[in-house]
Amino acid sequence: MGGEPATTTWYTSSVAVAAARRMAAAGTVGDPACSMAAVGRPDPGLVPRSSRIGIGHHGGYWCLIR
């Protein structure tokens, strides 16, 4: 089968950081900017294996943008 293994490229996104700050300020999970939001570490099993992910966090809140 061969081929190159799938990879995910992570990068800090100012939009994701801002969304994480909004969630922390509101004390709730979920922001329209985020493809996935979490309190605590996001579940890696839910993150695509072959894509580019913008990530931001504030306190325990995380925002991932695909």
Backbone torsions as a table, in degrees:
resi	resn	phi	psi	omega
1	MET	NA	-53.1	171.1
2	GLY	60.2	-155.8	-177.8
3	GLY	89.1	169.2	179.9
4	GLU	-80.5	143.1	177.6
5	PRO	-67.5	148.3	178.1
6	ALA	-67.2	141.8	178.4
7	THR	-131.0	153.9	172.5
8	THR	-115.5	127.9	177.5
9	THR	-96.5	121.9	179.4
10	TRP	-101.9	138.7	174.3
11	TYR	-145.7	149.1	178.9
12	THR	-73.7	128.3	-178.6
13	SER	-115.9	127.0	178.6
14	SER	-64.0	-31.6	178.0
15	VAL	-67.8	-41.5	179.1
16	ALA	-68.0	-38.3	177.9
17	VAL	-63.7	-44.0	179.4
18	ALA	-62.1	-40.4	178.6
19	ALA	-65.2	-40.5	177.9
20	ALA	-63.1	-38.8	177.4
21	ARG	-64.9	-40.9	178.6
22	ARG	-62.8	-42.8	179.4
23	MET	-63.5	-42.4	179.8
24	ALA	-63.2	-41.8	179.8
25	ALA	-64.7	-36.9	-179.0
26	ALA	-84.5	-16.4	-178.1
27	GLY	68.1	33.1	-178.6
28	THR	-141.4	157.2	178.3
29	VAL	-97.1	134.3	176.7
30	GLY	121.1	128.1	176.8
31	ASP	-152.1	139.7	-177.5
32	PRO	-57.4	-24.3	-178.9
33	ALA	-75.4	-20.0	-171.1
34	CYS	-93.3	135.3	169.2
35	SER	-76.6	-31.1	177.1
36	MET	-146.7	136.0	179.6
37	ALA	-129.3	150.5	-177.7
38	ALA	-154.6	156.4	164.6
39	VAL	-106.9	129.8	-170.7
40	GLY	83.1	-176.7	-176.8
41	ARG	-66.4	133.2	175.4
42	PRO	-62.6	148.7	178.4
43	ASP	-72.5	113.8	-178.3
44	PRO	-59.8	-24.0	178.9
45	GLY	-67.4	-18.2	179.9
46	LEU	-94.1	-6.2	-176.9
47	VAL	-91.5	131.6	178.4
48	PRO	-56.4	145.2	-177.1
49	ARG	-90.2	-15.5	-178.1
50	SER	-133.3	86.2	179.7
51	SER	-172.5	-176.6	176.9
52	ARG	-113.7	123.7	-174.5
53	ILE	-118.0	124.8	170.9
54	GLY	-88.0	132.6	-174.6
55	ILE	-128.8	144.3	174.3
56	GLY	-151.5	147.8	177.1
57	HIS	-143.5	155.4	177.1
58	HIS	-149.8	120.5	-173.1
59	GLY	60.5	-129.6	178.3
60	GLY	-92.7	1.1	-174.6
61	TYR	-92.5	135.2	-178.6
62	TRP	-124.3	144.0	174.5
63	CYS	-130.5	128.0	175.1
64	LEU	-118.3	133.3	180.0
65	ILE	-120.7	121.5	179.9
66	ARG	-93.7	NA	NA
